[in-house]
């Protein structure tokens, strides 16, 4: 059964890049969101059991999404994919419940390694 996967980034190019980096054999049903508000709506609709989340976005950033997922106890596994490489950002997303942090631009091998490490493949 395909996993509902949400890719949330305000950059259309970044969303497509993440989608292209997904393992070919991974059974997922991909939904895209351009900001945190759209992401939360998709998660609430069951389209984001697994989420790849950018941090810097308009309307609602990735930190706000993580805070809401935690506050509303939404069932979602979140991996942050961001260009924000500050240690404080890494610590904050982990504290808010993100499973992992991957630096942009996405590296296919790194993504696959993270998914394997956490038993998601």
C-alpha positions in Angstrom: 0.0 0.0 0.0 1.3 3.4 -1.0 2.4 5.8 1.8 0.8 9.3 1.6 3.9 11.5 1.1 3.7 15.3 1.3 6.5 17.5 -0.1 6.2 21.0 1.2 8.4 23.8 -0.1 7.6 27.2 -1.5 9.9 26.6 -4.4 8.3 24.5 -7.2 11.8 23.6 -8.4 12.8 22.3 -5.0 9.6 20.3 -4.7 10.3 18.6 -8.1 13.9 18.0 -7.1 12.9 16.2 -3.9 10.3 14.1 -5.9 13.0 13.1 -8.4 15.3 12.1 -5.5 12.8 9.6 -4.1 13.7 5.9 -4.4 12.1 4.4 -7.5 10.9 1.3 -5.7 9.3 3.3 -2.9 5.5 3.1 -3.0 4.3 6.6 -2.2 1.4 8.8 -3.2 2.9 12.2 -3.5 1.1 15.5 -2.7 2.7 18.9 -3.0 2.2 22.0 -0.8 3.7 25.5 -1.3 3.5 26.7 2.2 2.8 25.6 5.8 -0.9 26.4 5.7 -1.3 24.1 2.6 0.8 21.4 4.3 -1.3 21.3 7.5 -4.5 21.0 5.4 -3.0 18.1 3.5 -1.8 16.4 6.7 -5.2 16.8 8.3 -6.7 15.2 5.1 -4.4 12.2 5.5 -2.1 13.1 2.6 1.0 13.5 4.8 1.7 10.4 6.9 5.3 11.2 5.7 6.3 14.8 5.2 9.4 16.4 3.6 9.3 19.9 5.0 11.1 23.2 4.1 11.7 25.7 7.0 11.6 29.1 5.2 8.2 29.6 3.6 5.5 32.3 3.4 2.3 32.2 5.4 3.5 29.6 7.8 7.0 28.3 8.1 8.3 24.8 8.8 8.7 25.6 12.5 5.0 26.6 12.7 4.0 23.4 10.9 6.1 21.3 13.3 4.6 23.1 16.3 1.0 22.5 15.0 1.6 18.9 14.2 2.8 18.4 17.8 0.1 20.5 19.4 -2.7 18.8 17.5 -1.1 15.4 17.8 -1.3 14.8 14.0 0.1 11.5 12.8 2.9 12.5 10.6 6.6 11.6 10.3 8.5 14.7 9.3 11.9 15.1 7.7 13.1 18.6 7.3 14.9 19.5 4.1 16.3 23.0 4.3 19.1 25.3 3.4 19.1 26.7 7.0 22.2 25.0 8.3 22.5 26.8 11.6 22.9 24.5 14.6 20.0 26.3 16.3 17.7 25.4 13.5 18.7 21.7 13.7 18.2 21.6 17.4 14.8 23.4 17.2 13.4 21.0 14.6 14.5 18.0 16.5 12.9 19.4 19.7 9.7 20.0 17.8 9.6 16.3 16.7 11.3 16.2 13.3 12.8 12.8 12.6 15.8 14.1 10.6 17.3 17.2 8.9 18.7 17.0 5.4 20.5 20.0 3.9 19.4 21.5 0.6 19.9 21.0 -2.2 18.7 17.4 -1.7 21.3 14.7 -2.3 19.6 11.5 -3.5 22.1 9.2 -1.6 21.7 11.2 1.6 17.9 11.0 1.4 18.0 7.2 0.7 20.4 6.7 3.7 18.1 8.7 6.0 15.1 6.7 4.9 17.0 3.4 5.4 18.3 4.5 8.8 14.8 5.1 10.1 13.3 2.0 8.5 11.1 3.9 6.1 12.0 2.1 2.9 
